[in-house]
């Protein structure tokens, strides 16, 4: 079964995750990493997301089309791509503990890489 997606939609999702991460209020709860460490990590993640955004935008420009169809994917490719599309659509929660934020951003970056790899 073919898997289709729109690069414009995925770019918009990644831009939204970038904005959510940028607006993330630092975690001041006991046990959270020090504020400077959180700021440094978030800045690095924002830079990584920017790299993925540039990559996806370049792919879209070079393809001269936003629509992508992976045909026919293996079952593993289909599962990975569908999971990536789903992961990219999950918002970053403002009240999320910093430890959970690490997992969320890792999923976002992995999803963006999977999508770019199949586009």
N, C-alpha and C positions, 0 to 999 in steps of 0.2 A: 504494500500500500504506500503510495506517495505521501510525503510530508511536505506541506507548503506553509510558508510564512512570509510576512511582509517585513522587509528590513526597516522601513520607516517606523513601523509599530515597535519593533525591537529597539531601535535607536531612541524612540520616545520613552520607552520603559526604562532604558538605561539612564537617560537624562533625568528621569523622575527619581530613580534610586540615588543618583548623584546629588540631587537637590535635597533629598531626605537625609542623606549622610551628612551633607554640609550643615544642615539645620539640627543635627543630633545634639541634644544637650548632654554635656559631659557627665559621666556617672560619678556622683560624689558619695555613693553608698560605701559603708565599711567593707573593706576587702577589694574594692575596685582599684585598678592600677592608678598610680599618681596622675594628676591632671596633665602634666607635661608629656607623659608617656602616651596618654590617650590622644592628645592633640597631634603628636608626631605620627602616631599610627593612622589616625584619620586622614591627615594630610597625605600620607603615602598612599592610602587607599583611593583617595580622590584623584591622585595622579594616575594610578593604575586604571581607574575607571575612564579617565580622559583618554588614555592610550587606546583602550578598547573602543571608545566612541569614535576616535579618529579612524581606527582600523575599519569599523563597520561603515562609517560614512565614505571612506575611500572605496570599499567594496561596492557600495551602492552606486557611487559615481562611475566606477569602471564598468559596472554591469549595465549602466544606463537604464536600470529598472529596479524597482523595489521588491518585486515579487520573486521569491525563490522556491523552487520545487526540487526536493531531493528524491530522485527516482531511479530505480527502486532501492530504497535503503535496506540494509540488513535489519533483522529484528533488533540487534544491539544498537545500531545507528538510530533507528526509529525511536527506541526507548530513550536513548541519550538525548536526542534532539527534543522530543516531547517534554522530557524532564527539564531541559535547559529553558525551553520556552515558558514552562510553568514557574521555574525558579526566578526568572527575570521579572515576572509580574508580581512577585510577593513584596509588598511595601516594607520598608525599614520602620520599625515602631519607635516612636520618640522616647518611650519609657523603657526601652529594652536595656537590660544589663549589658555592660561593655563586653563581657565574656560571650554573651549571645550574639552581640554585634559582629564579633569576629567570624562566627559561623555563617551569619547572614551575608556578610560581604564576600567571604570566600565562595559561597554558593553563587552569588551574583557574578563574580569574576570568572568562575568556572563556566557558568552558563553563557556569558558573553563570548568566551573563547570557543565553546562548542558551536555556537551559532555562527561565529565568524569562520570557523573551520569548515562548515558545511555550505556557506553562502557562495 
